[in-house]
Amino acid sequence: MKKLILIIPLIISLIALSDLFAAEKKVKKVIHSTPPIDYAGLENPLTQADPKTLPDNDPNILAGKRLYMATCAACHGIRGDGKGPEADGFVTPVKPVNFIDPETIAAVDQGYVLWRIDEGGQDEPFYSAMPFWKDDFTETEKWQIILYVYKNAGVSPKAK
Amino acid sequence: MFKRILLIGLISILVGIHGNVPTVNSQGLTVVSNLIKGDVPTDPRSPAWDKAESNIIPLSSQIIAKPRTFVLPKGKSSVREVNVKSLNNGKEIAFLLEWDDMTENSVLDDTAVYRDAVALEFPVEIPSREAENPYFGMGHEEVPVNIWQWKADLEGGRDRVVPLGASYPGEGLKYSVDWYQGRLYDLPAKGKERKGPVEDLNAERFGTLTLQDSQDVMGKGGWSGGKWKVVFWRSMITRDKDDAKFKKGSIQPLAFAVWDGSNLEKDGQKSISTWHEIKVE
């Protein structure tokens, strides 16, 4: 019994310690690059409202949803959680972004998201599978997608 | 005895709860090229492959560069994973790639479909750190990749009658258009011929695929029961500066591409992976 009394606290301590390290590992730090001057601080010309608060039947939200489902959901998922049907093969260097994660689009403004849509991830520092969509959408369509991305994920852009 | 059982049970419960913590892996898989004695197997059905570790690589539709797979009739590529094994004997390295495909598309005179194919991709130079990796999608400027592409239509001896880089027998003298891949190739210098159904290529970005003058990669593939099995093999070190290098203990990126001809996949319309890594024992 003495052995048991000694060993059990030891096991619990070891597990607690390893959990502490695991918790430390789970602390993510997403470092966002600085967007080019053309995109820095851009505001959405379609509305100044927080996209999260727009109604489901808002025309820009409906248009953004249609475009998002046709092109973005394949990787970023219908819910915006980064688990779309095409996400599995794109594992390095980064997986498709989970928009629900508060460290992603909630940590940047809409101008930053426009930059990422325009330029994609093929170049430094991303080298990701994100295509560049600069020539595929009109400016209005891109802002509509951005509104829907925030609305769908249930997060707000970073406050100025 | 009771105390011992109690102790074991308690430890199991605690470790079990702890072990249930989910982990996330975004580092890719490490394919180990297992070291063997004797020749590397060059037949996909060789029992020697049973000695190699099996790795299932997830694939996605190529949606980065145009033409994207969105424009295929089904809106996506077909093949979702490829199983890879590797063996080496210190001098030669071999890869076995296996994937499910319900249709064998190895004859190009059927205009309703394209050829099946598979490719391996490596950096030409082994990067010293991840930040120096070429872009997984065909490399990028001044950081080229070496691509080994096996084409089903070149199996069964057809590699001997189709000029290097071409799709049909007797095409062109100085250059050849590969209609199925939509590319214009310069044919290599006279005397350079195919050695098998694999083309040894370089690229520095989407749309820059180039045939090497020195074709150093061999291959052999076969389709049976809804599955392709293709072996690639090559000397670990070649004289060609544009070839990927392999040496004992080396670790470097590798990526994969698969084309399903019955899904009208050709050129950039294919299933792809991002970088994983190959470790040579």
Interface residues (C-beta under 8 A of the other chain):
Chain A: M1 K3 L4 I7 I8 I11 I12 I15 S18 D19 A22 A70 T71 A74 C75 P85 E86 A87 D88 G89 F90 V91 T92 P93 V94 K95 G120 Q122 D123 Y127 A129 M130 P131
Chain B: K3 L6 L7 L10 I11 L14 V15 H18 V21 N25 S26 Q27 G28 I57 P58 L59 S60 S61 I63 I64 A65 R68 F70 K76 R80 E130 N133 Y135 F136 G137 H140 S271 I272 S273 T274 W275 H276
